[in-house]
Amino acid sequence: MYCIKIHKKGKSNMAAICDKEIVGKKFEDEKACLDVSGGFYNGKVVSDKEAVELMKNADILNISGNDAVGLALKNMIIRKEDIIFIGKTAHAEVF
């Protein structure tokens, strides 16, 4: 299960999606910090199928968590080159 929140600005929309269990957590390493804040990510809880559909229809993606990033990669929504790791946690942004 995933948490997804759609942020709209003008005609564009951004899908912020993450693994449900990491909402509210922070991850950091020597290079970066990732704050999976509830205000940004915590919207609707969705299944794999619905998450894929929402990601495919977004103009911008912000994806956090190994499962959510893996789902986007498996469904060819993102490329392997789009993924970074903060510690052991995967993150991808696509514009």
Phi, psi and omega in degrees: 000150185228153171257134179221138177228130179263122177254127182248137175219112184063232180268355181266151173224144179242133175261119173257114185229143178209166172298134185305321186284354180255001177302131179089359181261159176240140178233139178209155172220193183291344184254331188206166176228137178236118178253108182271071187288144179297325180296331182267320186258331191277095177239264183254141174270126186228161177274177177305309185300312181292322178299315179299314180299315180293321178294319180295333182266000181271149175278326181228141179238139171230109189238128180229141179108144184297321181289314181296316178295318178298321178296316179296320179294314180301325182265014176057034176274326175234167176252160179304325180293342180281348188267133169239162176240132174248104194066237178254011183259125181282146178211143177215143173230134181228130181247000000 
